[in-house]
């Protein structure tokens, strides 16, 4: 049996739903394409070959969708505290460290 290492330039995301579903992205610079493939278990269920312009459009639309989702949800709560409150706390700690006397 020959073991083929997984290429360093390929990215894989497994579905949060599980069921052995994944998306793989593989750039093919020599062809000027980006391949997006959909996997179920160890079998490819479908493939898209995108031009750089199509891939850029996809990324733009994903970014816009994520921004819309973030705006609809408001501040994310982490441990009962909003991101804004956590950031404020970090900034206050940093200011406190800046005003402390350096150790002798």
C-alpha positions as CSV (number, residue, x, y, z in Angstrom):
1,X,0.0,0.0,0.0
2,X,1.3,3.5,-0.9
3,X,0.5,6.3,1.6
4,X,0.1,9.6,-0.1
5,X,0.6,12.6,2.2
6,X,-2.2,15.2,2.4
7,X,-1.1,18.3,0.4
8,X,-0.2,21.3,2.6
9,X,-2.1,23.6,0.2
10,X,-5.5,21.8,0.7
11,X,-8.0,22.8,3.3
12,X,-10.7,20.6,4.8
13,X,-13.7,21.6,7.0
14,X,-15.9,18.9,8.5
15,X,-19.6,19.6,9.0
16,X,-20.8,20.6,12.4
17,X,-23.7,18.2,11.7
18,X,-21.3,15.4,11.6
19,X,-22.3,12.4,9.5
20,X,-18.8,12.3,8.0
21,X,-19.5,15.3,5.7
22,X,-16.7,17.7,4.7
23,X,-15.7,20.4,2.2
24,X,-12.3,20.4,0.7
25,X,-10.6,23.3,-1.1
26,X,-7.6,22.7,-3.3
27,X,-5.9,25.5,-5.3
28,X,-4.6,24.4,-8.7
29,X,-2.3,27.3,-9.7
30,X,-1.1,25.5,-12.8
31,X,-4.7,25.4,-14.2
32,X,-5.7,28.8,-12.7
33,X,-8.5,27.1,-10.8
34,X,-9.7,26.5,-7.3
35,X,-11.4,23.2,-6.6
36,X,-14.2,22.9,-4.0
37,X,-15.3,19.4,-3.4
38,X,-18.0,17.9,-1.1
39,X,-17.3,14.7,0.7
40,X,-19.3,12.1,2.5
41,X,-17.2,9.6,4.4
42,X,-14.3,8.9,2.1
43,X,-16.1,9.5,-1.2
44,X,-16.3,12.7,-3.2
45,X,-20.0,13.6,-3.7
46,X,-19.4,16.6,-6.0
47,X,-16.8,19.1,-7.2
48,X,-16.8,22.7,-8.4
49,X,-13.9,24.2,-10.3
50,X,-13.9,28.0,-9.7
51,X,-11.9,30.6,-11.6
52,X,-10.2,33.2,-9.4
53,X,-13.0,35.7,-10.1
54,X,-15.7,33.1,-9.1
55,X,-13.8,32.2,-5.9
56,X,-13.4,35.9,-5.1
57,X,-17.2,36.4,-5.6
58,X,-17.9,33.4,-3.3
59,X,-15.6,34.8,-0.6
60,X,-17.3,38.2,-0.9
61,X,-20.8,36.7,-0.6
62,X,-19.7,34.6,2.4
63,X,-18.2,37.7,4.0
64,X,-21.4,39.7,3.4
65,X,-23.6,36.9,4.8
66,X,-21.4,36.6,7.9
67,X,-21.6,40.4,8.5
68,X,-25.4,40.3,8.1
69,X,-25.5,37.4,10.6
70,X,-23.3,39.3,13.1
71,X,-25.5,42.4,12.8
72,X,-28.7,40.4,13.4
73,X,-27.4,38.6,16.4
74,X,-25.9,41.7,18.0
75,X,-23.0,41.4,20.4
76,X,-21.9,37.8,20.8
77,X,-22.2,36.6,24.4
78,X,-19.3,34.6,25.8
79,X,-19.8,33.4,29.4
80,X,-22.7,35.9,29.8
81,X,-20.5,38.9,28.8
82,X,-20.7,40.7,25.5
83,X,-17.6,41.0,23.2
84,X,-17.7,44.8,23.8
85,X,-17.6,44.3,27.6
86,X,-14.7,41.9,27.3
87,X,-12.8,44.3,25.1
88,X,-13.4,47.1,27.5
89,X,-12.0,44.9,30.3
90,X,-8.9,44.1,28.3
91,X,-8.3,47.7,27.5
92,X,-8.7,48.7,31.1
93,X,-6.1,46.0,32.2
94,X,-3.7,47.3,29.5
95,X,-4.0,50.9,30.7
96,X,-3.4,49.7,34.2
97,X,-0.2,47.9,33.2
98,X,1.0,51.0,31.3
99,X,0.7,53.2,34.4
100,X,2.3,50.7,36.8
101,X,5.8,51.5,38.0
102,X,8.4,49.1,36.4
103,X,10.0,46.6,38.8
104,X,13.2,47.8,40.4
